[in-house]
Amino acid sequence: MIIEKKKLLDSLPPEWPDEVLPQIRASLQISGLKVVVLDDDPTGTQTVYDVTVLTRWDVQTLFSALSEPDPILYILTNSRRFSLEEAQVMNREIACNLLQASQLTRRRFSVVSRSDSTLRGHFPGEVDALVGELGQDIDGLLVIPFFEEGGRLTVNDTHYVAEQEMLVPAGETEYAKDATFGYRSSNLREWVSEKSKGRIKAEDVASIDLTTIRRGGPGSVAQLLKQLQGGQVCVVNAASYRDMEVFVAGLLQAESAGKDFIYRTAASFVRVRGGLGPHPLLSADQLGLYGDQTGGLIVAGSYIRKSSEQINAVISLPGVTAIEVSVPGLLEEAQRKEEVNRVSGLVDEVLKQGEDVLIYTSRELVTGKDAVSSLQIGQSISDGVVEIIRLLQRKPAWVIAKGGITSSDVATQGLWIGQARVMGQILPGVPVWRTGVDSRWPNLIYVVFPGNVGGPEAIAEAVKRLRGS
C-alpha cells in the first residue's frame, strides 16, 4: 500500500540518541579487517569516497589492493549483465583469488555482495556461490537494501521506494517489472522466498526490527544476531543512517563474539560498515575542470521512465547536442556498423567544437520472449554503445554514463578502466571516479549515474556542476 512518507516515519519510535560511528571506527581499527565489496554494477560506489575500485581481480591486483590501508575495496563485477551461471562462476573466481591474496598479505576481509536497492539482481545465486567458494560456515545471510540517498527504506519488513512525498512498496514500482529480474513481493521475507523459488520459506527468515534498533540499541541488535545459525537469512529494517549505524555497531559486537555473516546489501550499508561518515558533495574546485576547451560527453542507456525524463532535461540545456542512437539499428546486423560509425563521427565533431554532447538510446523498450533473451538484447545494445565510445578520437573533458550496465560497460570496455579512485559524489547517490593511469584516458572525471537515482533535472544539474556553473 502506498503511504505518505512523513506519516510512516512519524509512527516510528525516535532514533537511538547516542552517536555510534566512533565506536564502529574503533572496532574496525582494532580488527584491521577490510570490507571487500563485490558490486554487480558500478553504481554501488554511490556512498563512499577516497576508496579504490577495481575492474579486474587477479591475485596480484588483489594483493596490492589488500595491502592498502583503506577500510573498503570495491570490485566491479557487473554481474547483473550476465546470466546467473556466468555470475556464479565470476563470484567463485573472485572469492578464490581473494583467499589467496589474503593469505599473502595476512589481511582479513569481509565480503559484501552489493546489489540494487530496488531488489534487482542474481539473488540468492550469487551469494550461494560466494559462500561455497569461501568455505564459510556462516551463521547468517543479512539482506539490507536500505539506501537513504535514493529514498529506499525498509519498515516493518516492507521495502519502500520514495516517489516525492510518498513511499511506494517496491513490488509495485516499475523496477519490479524488470524483464530479467522482476518480482512481486515488497515484504522482504516474502521476497526472499520468492527469489529462492520457495527453497527458503518466508516464516524461516529472521528480522531485525526498528523497535529493537531504536529502543534497544547496538546491544539488543547483537543479541538477535547471535541467535542466527546455519546460514539463516535475516532481513534488516532501516529508515535512517542512524538506524544503520546502530545495526552495524551491533553487528560488529556479534562478529567479535565469533558469529560469521555474509551480506547482500545496497550502498548505504557499505559506507557505515567501512566506518565512513557523511561527506559533502564535490565542488567544482575539487573536480578541477577549469580551462578545458573540449566538450563533455553524456552517455545514456537506461530506459526507465526516470531516465527518459532526465534525458529530456539535458536536451533542453543550452550548449548540448543530442544524438539518438537507434536501438533497432544496433540490433539489426546489417545496420549496426553504419549506425555506430554515424554516431561516433558526430560525437567527435561536437567535442571538437567545445560543445557537450549527449548520446542516448532510442526510448522504445525491446524485450525478448523470456528473461534470458531479454538480457541478451540488453547486452547487444550496450555493446553497440561501447563500440561508439571505442571509435572516438577526441578525449572528452568529462564523461557521464547513465544506467548501471551502461556505466560499467563504458568504463571497462570503452575506456579500459582497470582501476579508479572514487572521489565522492557530485549529487546524492551519484559517484565520481578519477580514472587510473592504465585507462584509455588517465585522470578523466567519470560520473557513474545510476538509472534509478535523481529527479527529472538531475543529469542536467550534474552537467552544470561539471561546467562550473
C-alpha positions as CSV (number, residue, x, y, z in Angstrom):
1,M,0.0,0.0,0.0
2,I,1.3,3.5,-0.9
3,I,1.8,5.6,2.2
4,E,2.8,9.2,2.9
5,K,6.4,9.2,3.9
6,K,6.0,11.6,6.8
7,K,3.1,9.6,8.2
8,L,5.1,6.4,8.3
9,L,8.2,7.9,9.7
10,D,6.2,9.8,12.4
11,S,4.7,6.5,13.5
12,L,8.2,5.0,14.4
13,P,9.9,5.2,17.7
14,P,12.5,8.0,18.0
15,E,16.0,7.3,16.7
16,W,18.7,5.9,19.0
17,P,20.1,9.0,20.7
18,D,23.8,8.1,21.0
19,E,26.4,8.6,18.3
20,V,27.9,5.2,17.4
21,L,30.1,5.8,14.4
22,P,33.2,6.4,16.5
23,Q,32.6,3.0,18.2
24,I,32.4,1.4,14.7
25,R,35.7,3.1,13.6
26,A,37.4,1.9,16.8
27,S,36.2,-1.7,16.2
28,L,37.5,-1.6,12.6
29,Q,40.9,-0.2,13.7
30,I,41.3,-3.0,16.2
31,S,40.3,-5.8,13.8
32,G,42.2,-4.5,10.8
33,L,39.6,-6.2,8.7
34,K,39.0,-4.9,5.1
35,V,35.5,-4.7,3.7
36,V,35.6,-6.1,0.1
37,V,32.5,-5.2,-1.9
38,L,31.6,-7.2,-5.0
39,D,29.5,-4.8,-6.9
40,D,27.1,-6.1,-9.5
41,D,27.2,-2.7,-11.3
42,P,29.4,0.4,-10.7
43,T,26.6,2.4,-9.0
44,G,27.4,0.8,-5.7
45,T,30.2,3.4,-5.1
46,Q,27.5,6.0,-4.6
47,T,28.0,6.5,-0.8
48,V,31.8,6.2,-0.4
49,Y,34.8,8.3,-1.1
50,D,38.6,8.0,-1.2
51,V,38.4,4.3,-1.9
52,T,39.8,2.2,-4.8
53,V,37.5,0.4,-7.3
54,L,38.9,-2.4,-9.4
55,T,37.5,-3.9,-12.6
56,R,40.0,-6.9,-12.6
57,W,40.7,-9.3,-9.8
58,D,43.8,-11.4,-10.5
59,V,45.7,-12.4,-7.3
60,Q,48.5,-9.8,-7.8
61,T,46.0,-6.9,-8.2
62,L,44.1,-8.1,-5.1
63,F,47.4,-8.5,-3.2
64,S,48.2,-4.8,-3.9
65,A,44.7,-3.6,-3.0
66,L,44.5,-5.6,0.3
67,S,47.9,-4.1,1.2
68,E,46.5,-0.6,1.0
69,P,45.3,0.9,4.4
70,D,41.8,1.9,3.1
71,P,39.0,0.2,5.0
72,I,37.0,-0.5,1.8
73,L,37.8,-2.0,-1.5
74,Y,35.3,-2.2,-4.4
75,I,35.5,-4.9,-7.1
76,L,33.2,-4.2,-10.1
77,T,31.8,-7.5,-11.4
78,N,28.9,-6.0,-13.4
79,S,27.3,-9.4,-12.8
80,R,23.8,-8.1,-13.4
81,R,24.8,-8.0,-17.1
82,F,25.4,-11.8,-17.2
83,S,23.4,-15.0,-16.7
84,L,23.2,-16.5,-13.3
85,E,25.6,-19.3,-14.2
86,E,28.1,-16.8,-15.5
87,A,27.7,-14.6,-12.4
88,Q,28.3,-17.6,-10.2
89,V,31.5,-18.5,-12.0
90,M,32.7,-15.0,-11.6
91,N,31.9,-14.8,-7.9
92,R,33.7,-18.1,-7.3
93,E,36.8,-16.9,-9.2
94,I,37.0,-13.7,-7.2
95,A,36.5,-15.5,-3.9
96,C,39.2,-17.9,-4.7
97,N,41.6,-15.1,-5.6
98,L,40.7,-13.1,-2.5
99,L,41.6,-16.1,-0.3
100,Q,45.0,-16.3,-1.9
101,A,45.7,-12.6,-1.7
102,S,44.5,-12.6,2.0
103,Q,46.9,-15.4,2.8
104,L,49.8,-13.5,1.2
105,T,49.0,-10.2,2.9
106,R,47.7,-11.7,6.1
107,R,44.9,-9.1,5.8
108,R,41.5,-10.5,6.8
109,F,38.5,-9.4,4.9
110,S,34.7,-9.4,5.0
111,V,32.6,-9.8,1.8
112,V,29.6,-7.6,0.8
113,S,27.6,-8.7,-2.2
114,R,26.4,-5.2,-3.2
115,S,23.3,-5.1,-5.4
116,D,20.4,-2.9,-6.4
117,S,18.4,-1.0,-3.7
118,T,15.3,-1.7,-5.7
119,L,15.9,-5.5,-5.4
120,R,17.0,-6.4,-8.9
121,G,19.9,-8.9,-9.3
122,H,21.0,-12.5,-9.0
123,F,19.8,-13.4,-5.5
124,P,20.4,-15.8,-3.8
125,G,22.5,-17.4,-6.5
126,E,25.5,-15.0,-6.3
127,V,25.7,-15.3,-2.5
128,D,25.4,-19.1,-2.6
129,A,28.4,-19.2,-5.0
130,L,30.5,-16.9,-2.7
131,V,29.7,-18.8,0.4
132,G,30.6,-22.1,-1.3
133,E,34.0,-20.9,-2.6
134,L,35.0,-19.0,0.6
135,G,34.3,-22.2,2.6
136,Q,32.5,-20.1,5.2
137,D,30.4,-21.9,7.8
138,I,28.2,-18.8,8.1
139,D,25.7,-18.1,10.8
140,G,23.5,-15.8,8.7
141,L,22.9,-14.1,5.4
142,L,21.9,-10.5,6.1
143,V,19.7,-8.7,3.5
144,I,20.0,-4.9,3.8
145,P,18.6,-2.9,0.8
146,F,18.3,0.4,2.7
147,F,19.6,3.3,0.6
148,E,18.8,6.7,2.1
149,E,20.2,8.8,-0.8
150,G,17.8,7.1,-3.2
151,G,14.8,7.0,-0.8
152,R,14.8,3.3,-0.2
153,L,13.6,2.5,3.3
154,T,12.6,-0.8,5.0
155,V,9.9,-0.6,7.7
156,N,8.0,-3.5,9.2
157,D,10.0,-5.7,6.8
158,T,8.5,-4.0,3.7
159,H,10.9,-2.3,1.4
160,Y,9.7,1.1,0.0
161,V,10.8,3.4,-2.8
162,A,10.2,7.1,-2.3
163,E,8.4,9.0,-5.0
164,Q,8.3,12.7,-3.9
165,E,6.5,12.7,-0.6
166,M,5.0,9.2,-0.9
167,L,6.5,5.7,-0.3
168,V,5.7,3.0,-2.8
169,P,6.1,-0.7,-1.9
170,A,9.0,-1.9,-4.1
171,G,6.9,-4.7,-5.6
172,E,4.5,-2.0,-7.0
173,T,7.2,0.0,-8.8
174,E,8.5,-0.2,-12.4
175,Y,11.6,-1.8,-11.1
176,A,9.7,-4.9,-10.0
177,K,8.6,-5.3,-13.6
178,D,12.2,-5.7,-14.9
179,A,12.2,-8.1,-17.8
180,T,15.1,-10.1,-16.3
181,F,15.0,-9.5,-12.5
182,G,11.3,-8.9,-11.9
183,Y,9.5,-9.8,-8.7
184,R,6.1,-9.4,-6.9
185,S,6.9,-9.2,-3.2
186,S,7.5,-6.0,-1.2
187,N,7.8,-7.7,2.1
188,L,11.4,-8.8,2.3
189,R,10.7,-12.1,4.0
190,E,8.3,-13.0,1.2
191,W,10.8,-11.6,-1.4
192,V,13.5,-13.9,-0.2
193,S,11.1,-16.9,-0.5
194,E,10.0,-15.7,-4.0
195,K,13.6,-15.3,-5.2
196,S,14.7,-18.6,-3.8
197,K,11.7,-20.3,-5.5
198,G,10.4,-21.4,-2.2
199,R,13.6,-23.1,-1.1
200,I,13.6,-20.6,1.8
201,K,10.3,-20.2,3.4
202,A,9.2,-16.7,4.5
203,E,8.5,-17.8,8.0
204,D,12.0,-19.1,8.3
205,V,13.5,-15.6,7.5
206,A,14.5,-13.7,10.7
207,S,14.2,-9.9,11.0
208,I,15.9,-7.1,12.9
209,D,13.1,-4.7,13.5
210,L,13.2,-0.9,14.1
211,T,11.9,-1.2,17.7
212,T,14.9,-3.3,18.5
213,I,17.3,-0.8,16.7
214,R,15.8,2.4,18.1
215,R,14.9,1.3,21.6
216,G,17.4,-1.4,22.4
217,G,20.4,-0.1,20.6
218,P,23.6,-2.0,19.5
219,G,23.4,-4.4,22.4
220,S,19.9,-5.6,21.5
221,V,20.8,-5.9,17.8
222,A,23.8,-8.0,18.8
223,Q,21.7,-10.3,20.9
224,L,19.3,-11.0,18.0
225,L,22.2,-11.6,15.6
226,K,23.9,-14.0,18.0
227,Q,20.7,-16.2,17.7
228,L,21.2,-16.8,14.0
229,Q,22.8,-20.1,12.9
230,G,23.1,-22.4,10.0
231,G,23.2,-19.7,7.4
232,Q,19.7,-18.3,8.3
233,V,18.6,-15.4,6.2
234,C,17.8,-12.2,8.2
235,V,16.3,-9.0,6.8
236,V,17.3,-5.7,8.3
237,N,14.9,-2.7,8.7
238,A,16.3,0.8,8.5
239,A,14.8,4.2,7.8
240,S,17.8,6.4,8.5
241,Y,21.6,6.4,8.7
242,R,21.4,6.4,12.5
243,D,19.4,3.1,12.2
244,M,22.1,1.6,10.0
245,E,24.9,2.8,12.3
246,V,23.2,1.2,15.3
247,F,22.8,-2.0,13.4
248,V,26.4,-2.1,12.3
249,A,27.6,-1.4,15.8
250,G,25.6,-4.4,17.0
251,L,26.8,-6.5,14.1
252,L,30.4,-5.8,15.0
253,Q,29.7,-6.9,18.6
254,A,28.2,-10.2,17.3
255,E,31.1,-10.8,15.0
256,S,33.7,-10.1,17.7
257,A,31.8,-12.8,19.8
258,G,32.5,-15.3,17.0
259,K,29.5,-15.0,14.7
260,D,30.1,-15.1,11.0
261,F,27.9,-13.4,8.4
262,I,27.8,-12.5,4.7
263,Y,25.9,-9.5,3.4
264,R,23.6,-8.8,0.5
265,T,23.1,-5.1,0.6
266,A,22.6,-1.7,-1.1
267,A,25.2,1.1,-0.9
268,S,24.4,2.8,2.4
269,F,25.4,-0.3,4.5
270,V,28.9,-0.2,2.9
271,R,29.7,3.3,4.0
272,V,28.7,2.6,7.6
273,R,30.4,-0.9,7.6
274,G,33.6,0.8,6.5
275,G,33.4,3.4,9.2
276,L,32.9,6.3,6.8
277,G,30.9,9.3,7.9
278,P,28.9,11.7,5.7
279,H,30.8,13.6,3.1
280,P,29.9,16.9,1.3
281,L,29.2,16.9,-2.4
282,L,32.2,17.5,-4.6
283,S,32.8,21.1,-5.6
284,A,33.9,22.5,-8.9
285,D,37.3,23.2,-7.5
286,Q,37.7,19.6,-6.4
287,L,36.8,18.4,-9.9
288,G,39.4,20.7,-11.4
289,L,37.9,21.1,-14.8
290,Y,38.5,24.7,-15.4
291,G,40.1,25.7,-18.7
292,D,39.3,22.5,-20.7
293,Q,38.3,23.6,-24.3
294,T,36.8,20.2,-25.2
295,G,33.1,19.4,-24.6
296,G,31.9,16.8,-22.2
297,L,30.1,13.5,-23.1
298,I,26.8,12.1,-21.6
299,V,26.0,8.5,-22.5
300,A,22.5,7.3,-21.5
301,G,21.4,3.7,-21.9
302,S,18.9,3.3,-19.1
303,Y,15.3,3.1,-20.5
304,I,13.2,3.5,-17.4
305,R,10.8,6.5,-17.1
306,K,13.0,8.4,-14.7
307,S,16.0,8.2,-17.1
308,S,13.9,9.4,-20.1
309,E,12.7,12.4,-18.1
310,Q,16.3,13.2,-17.2
311,I,17.4,12.9,-20.8
312,N,14.7,15.4,-21.9
313,A,16.0,17.9,-19.3
314,V,19.6,17.6,-20.7
315,I,18.4,18.0,-24.2
316,S,16.9,21.4,-23.2
317,L,20.2,22.7,-21.9
318,P,22.0,25.3,-24.0
319,G,25.3,24.1,-25.4
320,V,24.3,20.4,-25.6
321,T,23.9,18.5,-28.8
322,A,21.7,15.4,-28.5
323,I,22.3,12.4,-30.8
324,E,19.8,9.5,-30.6
325,V,21.2,6.0,-31.1
326,S,18.8,3.8,-33.0
327,V,18.2,0.6,-30.9
328,P,16.7,-1.3,-33.9
329,G,19.8,-0.2,-35.9
330,L,22.1,-1.7,-33.2
331,L,20.1,-4.9,-33.1
332,E,20.0,-5.3,-36.9
333,E,23.3,-6.8,-38.0
334,A,23.2,-5.2,-41.5
335,Q,22.8,-1.7,-40.0
336,R,24.9,-1.9,-36.8
337,K,28.2,-0.8,-38.2
338,E,26.7,2.1,-40.1
339,E,24.9,3.3,-37.0
340,V,28.0,3.0,-34.8
341,N,30.1,4.9,-37.3
342,R,27.5,7.6,-37.8
343,V,27.1,8.4,-34.1
344,S,30.9,8.2,-33.2
345,G,31.7,10.6,-36.1
346,L,29.1,13.1,-34.9
347,V,30.3,12.9,-31.3
348,D,33.9,13.7,-32.3
349,E,32.7,16.7,-34.3
350,V,30.7,18.2,-31.5
351,L,33.5,17.6,-28.9
352,K,36.0,19.3,-31.2
353,Q,33.8,22.4,-31.3
354,G,33.9,22.6,-27.5
355,E,30.2,21.7,-27.0
356,D,28.8,19.0,-24.7
357,V,27.2,16.0,-26.4
358,L,24.5,13.6,-25.3
359,I,24.1,10.2,-26.9
360,Y,21.1,8.2,-25.8
361,T,19.5,5.0,-27.0
362,S,16.0,5.3,-28.6
363,R,13.4,5.1,-25.9
364,E,11.3,2.1,-27.1
365,L,11.9,-0.9,-24.8
366,V,12.8,-4.1,-26.8
367,T,12.5,-7.3,-24.9
368,G,12.8,-11.0,-25.7
369,K,10.4,-13.9,-25.1
370,D,12.0,-14.7,-21.7
371,A,14.4,-13.3,-19.2
372,V,17.5,-14.8,-20.8
373,S,16.7,-13.4,-24.3
374,S,15.9,-10.0,-22.8
375,L,19.3,-10.0,-21.1
376,Q,21.0,-10.8,-24.4
377,I,19.2,-8.0,-26.1
378,G,20.3,-5.6,-23.4
379,Q,23.9,-6.8,-23.8
380,S,23.8,-6.3,-27.6
381,I,22.6,-2.7,-27.1
382,S,25.2,-2.0,-24.5
383,D,27.9,-3.5,-26.7
384,G,26.8,-1.2,-29.5
385,V,27.2,1.9,-27.3
386,V,30.6,0.7,-26.2
387,E,31.7,0.4,-29.9
388,I,30.7,4.0,-30.4
389,I,32.9,5.1,-27.4
390,R,35.9,2.9,-28.7
391,L,35.8,4.7,-32.0
392,L,36.0,8.2,-30.5
393,Q,39.2,10.0,-31.4
394,R,38.9,13.0,-29.1
395,K,39.1,12.8,-25.3
396,P,36.1,14.5,-23.7
397,A,36.5,16.9,-20.8
398,W,34.5,14.6,-18.7
399,V,32.0,11.6,-19.1
400,I,28.7,11.0,-17.5
401,A,27.3,7.4,-18.0
402,K,23.6,6.9,-17.2
403,G,22.5,3.4,-16.1
404,G,24.3,0.6,-14.3
405,I,25.1,-1.7,-17.2
406,T,25.9,1.2,-19.5
407,S,28.3,2.8,-17.0
408,S,30.1,-0.4,-16.3
409,D,30.5,-1.4,-20.0
410,V,31.6,2.1,-20.9
411,A,34.2,2.1,-18.1
412,T,35.6,-1.4,-18.7
413,Q,35.3,-1.9,-22.4
414,G,35.1,1.7,-23.8
415,L,37.5,3.5,-21.5
416,W,39.6,0.4,-20.4
417,I,39.5,1.4,-16.7
418,G,41.3,-1.3,-14.7
419,Q,41.4,0.8,-11.6
420,A,39.9,4.1,-10.5
421,R,39.7,6.2,-7.4
422,V,36.2,7.1,-6.0
423,M,36.4,10.9,-5.3
424,G,33.0,11.2,-3.8
425,Q,29.6,12.3,-5.1
426,I,28.5,15.1,-7.4
427,L,24.9,14.7,-6.4
428,P,23.4,12.5,-3.7
429,G,23.9,8.9,-4.8
430,V,25.9,9.8,-7.9
431,P,29.6,8.8,-7.6
432,V,32.5,10.4,-9.4
433,W,35.6,8.4,-10.3
434,R,39.0,9.6,-11.4
435,T,40.5,7.1,-13.9
436,G,43.8,5.4,-13.2
437,V,47.0,5.6,-15.2
438,D,46.2,2.3,-17.0
439,S,43.0,3.6,-18.5
440,R,42.5,4.8,-22.1
441,W,42.3,8.4,-20.8
442,P,44.1,8.7,-17.4
443,N,42.7,11.2,-14.9
444,L,39.4,11.5,-16.6
445,I,36.5,12.6,-14.5
446,Y,33.9,9.7,-14.9
447,V,30.5,10.2,-13.4
448,V,28.5,7.0,-12.7
449,F,24.9,7.9,-12.8
450,P,22.5,5.2,-11.6
451,G,19.4,4.5,-13.6
452,N,17.1,4.8,-10.6
453,V,18.5,7.9,-8.9
454,G,17.6,11.6,-9.1
455,G,14.7,13.7,-10.1
456,P,13.9,14.9,-13.7
457,E,16.6,17.6,-13.6
458,A,19.4,15.5,-12.0
459,I,21.6,14.8,-15.0
460,A,21.2,18.4,-16.2
461,E,22.3,19.6,-12.7
462,A,25.3,17.3,-12.9
463,V,26.3,18.8,-16.3
464,K,26.0,22.4,-14.8
465,R,28.3,21.4,-11.9
466,L,30.8,19.9,-14.3
467,R,30.8,23.1,-16.3
468,G,31.4,25.0,-13.0
469,S,28.2,26.9,-13.3
